[in-house]
């Protein structure tokens, strides 16, 4: 291994790895002892973004109760009512809460390279569940959480391929919208979680997805908000794949929280990996509401430090190049109005030692307006605007920029539709084109 490939652990005398592991062990041991707390109160949002299974489940449950939409007629209304009734009875009987979301994306570009497709479509679906088992309806509740994910196309080109392959973009155009091969369905996550912000502690252990937990926001989600990979993901972090891991968090103040994460650097989302190889991705994240929150939905600014020792065979996995390295990621998220309808987000991340497979650096500005003005006074609609910049890991690739805008609205009960436009400036891997226009139409149905 060359000097520029040495890990952060080695470069810093191992303080990050040692601190991360000690933090995880102390929190899990020290706070689990208080797991008998019985105060009954609603649980606040825990760590993680919208792709985290319990947050996805909460979003689906909320969407089931929405009664504001453009067209009052509901497709499959009788089926929806039957499913709602079954889910309510199931939760009442055994504490199992289930939710299903199906998403479809059509996408086209004006700047496809020769012999590549300029139109594509693909679908994704996720079945999420939470089984309440210990101290039910208390802050110290213990539960099993799982997420089953499917991605498929129809013999077409997936939008994710349109961006990376046809346009030659490093930012991408439709994150997650590409078929899983060879099997379209995988068990993405299953873990035990206990605790909450109200309890002052939480931990989870099992098969986890680190990129759904670190440097996230509820607005970085390709099924409900922004679409491109570089706009929704923190890919200056060398994320391992979904695999076995441990996360522990403490919440010393309503406006401050921190957590540590350890997971298998050789993980494979299609199975449980091989954690016995001993390569462990570690990270510590600090979260704070820097200015006083205006509403209960206010997000947190985050500072993340991470270390990836590389994979056992040096081959890339997920966001990891397979090389040892480290980095940091900073996100500032702030409500911009007293009613919380306007939200601004600034991000910057940097990877050292070529450990992240996609970006050496990335930066972005995001603006979100919830319930923007419209002629019919819709609720639960959203407008988003973003500008992104990336410095790709590949040396001869260009710096790439984009401008994007999306609008999402509830078309029918439990059916959302979105329109999105993206202007890609200087596609990183396509020096023949300096500008590509991408148009997207997205449908989402929840059960």
C-alpha positions in Angstrom: 0.0 0.0 0.0 1.4 3.4 -1.0 1.6 6.3 1.5 -1.3 8.2 -0.1 -3.5 5.1 0.4 -2.9 4.7 4.1 -6.0 4.9 6.3 -7.0 7.7 8.5 -6.7 5.4 11.4 -3.0 5.0 10.7 -2.5 8.7 9.9 -4.0 9.8 13.2 -2.7 7.2 15.5 -6.0 5.3 15.3 -7.9 7.9 17.3 -11.0 7.9 15.1 -11.4 4.2 15.0 -10.7 3.9 18.7 -13.0 6.7 19.6 -15.8 5.4 17.4 -15.6 1.9 18.9 -15.3 3.1 22.5 -18.2 5.5 21.9 -20.4 2.8 20.5 -19.7 0.3 23.3 -20.0 2.8 26.1 -23.3 4.2 24.8 -24.8 0.7 24.1 -23.8 -0.6 27.6 -24.5 2.5 29.6 -27.9 3.5 28.2 -29.3 0.0 27.6 -29.4 -0.3 31.4 -32.1 2.3 31.4 -34.4 0.4 29.1 -37.1 0.0 31.6 -38.3 3.6 31.4 -42.1 3.7 31.1 -43.0 7.3 30.3 -45.6 7.3 27.6 -45.1 10.1 24.9 -44.8 10.2 21.2 -41.3 9.6 19.8 -39.5 12.3 17.9 -37.8 11.7 14.5 -34.7 9.6 15.0 -31.5 9.8 13.0 -31.5 9.0 9.3 -33.0 10.2 6.1 -36.2 9.3 4.2 -34.7 6.0 2.9 -34.3 4.8 6.5 -37.1 2.2 6.9 -38.8 3.6 10.0 -38.9 7.1 8.5 -40.2 5.7 5.2 -42.9 3.9 7.2 -43.9 7.1 9.0 -44.1 8.9 5.7 -46.3 6.2 4.2 -48.6 6.2 7.2 -48.9 10.0 7.0 -49.7 9.8 3.3 -52.5 7.3 4.0 -54.3 10.0 6.1 -53.9 12.9 3.7 -57.1 14.2 2.3 -55.9 16.9 -0.1 -55.5 16.2 -3.8 -56.2 17.4 -7.3 -58.6 14.7 -8.4 -60.9 13.4 -5.6 -61.5 10.0 -7.3 -59.2 7.4 -5.9 -57.8 4.6 -8.2 -58.2 1.2 -6.6 -60.2 2.8 -3.8 -61.8 -0.5 -2.5 -58.4 -2.2 -2.5 -56.8 0.7 -0.6 -59.6 0.6 2.1 -59.1 -3.1 2.5 -55.4 -2.7 2.9 -55.8 0.1 5.4 -58.2 -2.0 7.5 -55.9 -5.0 7.4 -52.9 -2.9 8.5 -54.8 -1.3 11.4 -56.0 -4.7 12.6 -52.5 -6.2 12.3 -50.9 -3.4 14.3 -53.6 -3.7 17.0 -53.2 -7.4 17.3 -49.4 -8.0 17.3 -47.8 -4.5 17.0 -46.7 -5.0 13.3 -46.9 -1.9 11.2 -46.4 -2.3 7.4 -46.2 0.1 4.5 -45.6 -0.2 0.8 -44.6 2.4 -1.8 -44.3 1.9 -5.5 -42.5 4.5 -7.6 -42.2 4.9 -11.4 -39.9 7.3 -13.3 -40.0 8.3 -17.0 -37.0 10.3 -18.2 -35.5 11.8 -21.4 -32.5 13.8 -22.3 -31.4 16.1 -25.2 -27.8 15.0 -25.1 -27.4 11.2 -25.3 -24.0 10.0 -26.6 -24.0 8.0 -29.9 -25.5 4.5 -29.7 -27.1 5.2 -26.3 -30.7 5.7 -25.4 -32.2 9.1 -24.8 -35.4 7.8 -23.2 -35.8 5.5 -20.3 -38.1 4.3 -17.5 -37.9 2.1 -14.4 -39.7 1.3 -11.2 -38.8 0.8 -7.6 -40.8 -0.5 -4.7 -40.2 -0.8 -1.0 -42.0 -2.8 1.7 -41.1 -1.6 5.2 -42.2 -2.9 8.5 -41.8 -2.4 12.2 -42.7 -4.9 14.9 -43.0 -3.4 18.4 -41.8 -6.0 20.9 -40.5 -4.4 24.2 -41.8 -1.5 26.3 -44.4 -0.8 23.6 -45.5 2.9 23.3 -42.8 4.2 25.6 -39.6 6.1 24.7 -37.5 2.9 25.4 -39.5 0.8 23.0 -37.6 -2.1 21.4 -38.6 -3.1 17.8 -37.5 -5.1 14.8 -37.4 -3.0 11.6 -37.0 -4.3 8.1 -37.0 -3.0 4.5 -37.5 -5.1 1.4 -36.6 -3.3 -1.8 -37.3 -4.1 -5.5 -35.9 -2.3 -8.6 -36.9 -3.3 -12.1 -37.3 -2.1 -15.7 -39.4 -3.3 -18.6 -36.7 -4.1 -21.1 -36.0 -0.4 -21.2 -33.0 1.7 -20.1 -33.2 2.8 -16.5 -33.0 6.6 -15.8 -29.9 5.9 -13.6 -28.2 4.5 -16.8 -29.5 7.5 -18.8 -27.5 9.8 -16.6 -24.3 7.9 -16.1 -24.2 6.1 -19.5 -26.0 8.2 -22.1 -25.2 11.7 -20.9 -21.9 10.8 -19.3 -22.8 12.6 -16.1 -21.1 12.2 -12.8 -24.0 13.7 -10.9 -26.5 11.3 -12.4 -30.1 11.9 -13.3 -32.3 9.3 -11.5 -30.8 7.7 -8.4 -32.1 4.2 -7.6 -34.1 3.9 -10.8 -32.2 1.0 -12.4 -33.0 -2.7 -12.3 -31.3 -4.9 -9.7 -29.5 -7.8 -11.4 -30.0 -10.7 -11.4 -32.7 -10.7 -8.8 -35.0 -7.7 -8.7 -35.9 -8.1 -5.0 -33.6 -8.0 -2.0 -33.8 -7.8 1.8 -32.1 -4.4 2.1 -32.2 -4.0 5.9 -33.3 -5.8 9.0 -32.2 -4.7 12.5 -33.2 -4.4 16.1 -33.7 -0.8 17.3 -34.3 0.4 20.9 -34.6 3.8 22.4 -35.5 7.3 21.1 -34.7 11.0 21.4 -37.1 11.2 24.3 -35.3 8.4 26.1 -32.0 10.2 25.5 -30.4 7.2 23.8 -30.9 4.7 21.1 -29.1 1.9 19.4 -29.6 -0.4 16.4 -27.8 -3.6 15.5 -28.3 -5.9 12.4 -28.2 -5.3 8.7 -28.1 -1.5 8.1 -27.5 0.9 5.3 -24.9 3.6 6.3 -25.8 6.0 3.4 -29.4 6.1 4.8 -28.0 7.4 8.1 -25.0 9.7 7.5 -25.3 13.3 6.3 -29.0 12.8 5.4 -32.1 15.0 5.1 -35.7 14.2 4.4 -35.4 16.2 1.2 -32.6 14.0 -0.2 -34.8 11.3 -1.6 -35.2 10.3 -5.2 -38.7 9.0 -4.7 -40.2 12.1 -3.1 -37.9 15.0 -3.7 -34.7 15.6 -5.6 -33.7 13.0 -8.2 -30.0 12.9 -9.2 -27.4 10.8 -7.3 -25.1 13.8 -6.6 -28.0 15.8 -5.3 -29.6 13.2 -3.0 -26.5 11.4 -1.9 -23.4 12.3 0.1 -21.1 10.5 -2.2 -17.9 12.2 -1.1 -18.2 9.6 1.6 -16.9 6.1 0.8 -20.0 4.3 1.9 -19.9 0.5 2.2 -23.0 -1.4 1.1 -25.9 -2.5 3.3 -24.5 -5.0 5.8 -24.1 -6.0 9.4 -23.4 -3.0 11.7 -24.0 -1.3 15.0 -25.2 2.3 15.6 -25.6 4.0 18.9 -26.8 7.6 19.5 -27.2 10.0 22.4 -29.5 13.0 22.6 -28.3 15.2 25.5 -30.4 18.2 24.3 -33.4 18.6 22.0 -31.2 20.7 19.7 -28.1 18.5 19.8 -27.5 14.8 19.2 -24.6 12.6 18.1 -24.1 9.0 17.0 -21.4 6.5 16.1 -21.6 3.8 13.4 -19.6 0.7 12.7 -20.4 -1.5 9.7 -18.9 -4.2 7.4 -16.6 -2.6 4.8 -17.0 -5.7 2.6 -20.8 -5.8 2.9 -23.0 -7.0 0.0 -26.7 -5.8 -0.1 -27.8 -9.1 -1.6 -26.8 -11.1 1.5 -25.3 -10.5 5.0 -21.7 -10.2 3.8 -18.7 -11.5 5.7 -18.0 -9.4 8.7 -15.4 -12.0 9.8 -12.9 -10.4 7.4 -12.5 -7.7 9.9 -12.6 -4.6 7.7 -14.9 -2.1 9.5 -16.2 1.3 8.2 -16.5 3.7 11.1 -18.1 7.1 11.4 -19.1 9.7 14.0 -21.8 12.3 13.3 -22.7 15.4 15.3 -26.2 16.9 14.7 -27.4 20.3 15.8 -30.2 22.8 15.2 -27.9 25.8 15.1 -30.7 28.5 15.1 -33.8 28.0 17.2 -36.2 25.7 15.2 -39.4 27.4 14.0 -41.5 24.2 13.8 -41.3 20.6 15.2 -40.3 19.4 11.7 -37.0 21.4 11.6 -34.0 19.4 10.4 -30.5 19.2 11.9 -27.2 20.5 10.6 -24.6 17.7 10.6 -20.8 17.2 10.7 -19.6 13.7 9.8 -16.2 12.2 10.1 -15.6 8.8 8.5 -12.9 6.2 7.9 -13.0 3.3 5.5 -10.1 0.8 5.7 -10.9 -0.5 2.2 -12.1 -3.8 1.1 -10.4 -7.1 1.6 -9.6 -7.6 -2.1 -9.2 -4.0 -3.0 -12.3 -4.1 -5.2 -14.9 -1.3 -5.2 -18.2 -1.8 -3.3 -21.1 0.7 -3.4 -19.5 4.1 -2.7 -16.1 2.7 -1.7 -13.3 2.4 -4.3 -11.8 -0.4 -2.2 -8.9 1.8 -1.1 -8.3 2.9 2.5 -9.1 6.5 3.2 -11.1 9.0 5.3 -13.0 12.3 4.9 -15.6 14.6 6.3 -19.0 15.9 5.3 -20.7 19.1 6.4 -24.4 19.9 6.0 -26.2 23.1 7.2 -30.0 22.8 7.1 -32.1 25.7 8.2 -35.8 26.8 8.2 -36.0 30.2 6.5 -39.5 31.2 7.6 -41.5 31.2 10.8 -44.0 28.7 9.4 -41.2 26.3 8.3 -42.4 26.3 4.7 -39.1 27.6 3.3 -36.0 25.5 4.0 -32.4 26.0 2.8 -29.6 23.4 2.8 -25.8 23.9 2.2 -23.5 20.9 1.8 -19.8 20.3 1.4 -17.9 17.0 1.6 -14.3 15.9 0.9 -12.7 12.5 0.5 -9.0 11.8 1.0 -6.8 9.0 -0.5 -9.3 8.3 -3.3 -11.4 6.2 -0.9 -14.7 7.4 -2.3 -15.4 6.0 -5.7 -17.5 8.9 -7.1 -16.3 12.3 -5.8 -13.2 13.8 -4.3 -15.3 16.8 -3.4 -18.9 17.8 -3.7 -20.9 20.9 -2.8 -24.5 22.0 -3.2 -27.2 24.5 -2.4 -30.8 23.2 -2.0 -34.0 25.2 -1.5 -37.3 23.7 -0.7 -40.7 25.3 -0.4 -43.5 23.3 1.2 -47.1 24.1 0.1 -46.1 26.7 -2.5 -48.8 29.1 -3.8 -51.1 27.5 -6.4 -54.5 28.3 -7.9 -56.4 25.6 -6.1 -54.7 25.9 -2.7 -53.1 22.4 -2.5 -51.4 21.1 0.6 -48.7 18.5 0.8 -47.2 19.7 -2.5 -43.5 20.8 -2.7 -41.2 22.8 -4.9 -37.4 22.2 -4.8 -34.5 24.0 -6.5 -30.8 22.9 -6.3 -27.4 23.7 -7.7 -24.7 21.0 -7.4 -20.9 20.8 -8.1 -18.7 17.7 -8.1 -15.0 17.1 -8.4 -14.9 13.5 -9.7 -12.4 10.9 -8.4 -11.3 10.0 -12.0 -8.4 12.4 -12.8 -9.3 13.2 -16.4 -13.0 13.8 -15.7 -14.3 17.4 -15.7 -15.8 19.2 -12.8 -19.5 19.1 -13.3 -22.3 21.4 -12.4 -26.1 21.2 -12.6 -29.2 23.2 -12.0 -32.4 21.3 -11.1 -36.0 22.0 -10.2 -38.9 19.7 -9.2 -42.5 20.1 -8.3 -44.5 17.4 -6.5 -48.2 17.3 -5.9 -50.9 14.9 -4.7 -52.7 13.9 -7.8 -55.1 11.4 -6.2 -55.4 10.1 -2.7 -52.2 8.3 -1.9 -50.9 9.0 -5.5 -48.3 11.7 -6.0 -46.9 13.0 -9.3 -43.7 15.0 -9.9 -42.2 17.0 -12.8 -38.5 17.7 -12.8 -36.0 19.5 -15.0 -32.2 19.2 -14.8 -29.6 21.2 -16.7 -26.2 19.4 -16.6 -23.2 21.7 -17.4 -20.0 20.1 -18.5 -20.9 16.4 -18.1 -17.9 14.9 -16.3 -17.4 11.9 -18.7 -18.6 13.4 -21.9 -16.3 16.2 -23.2 -18.3 16.4 -26.5 -21.3 18.0 -24.8 -21.2 21.1 -22.6 -24.9 21.1 -21.8 -27.5 18.4 -21.4 -31.2 18.9 -20.6 -33.0 16.2 -18.7 -36.8 16.0 -18.2 -38.5 13.6 -15.7 -42.0 12.6 -14.8 -42.5 10.6 -11.6 -45.4 8.7 -10.1 -45.7 7.4 -6.6 -48.4 5.2 -5.0 -48.4 4.3 -1.3 -50.4 1.6 0.5 
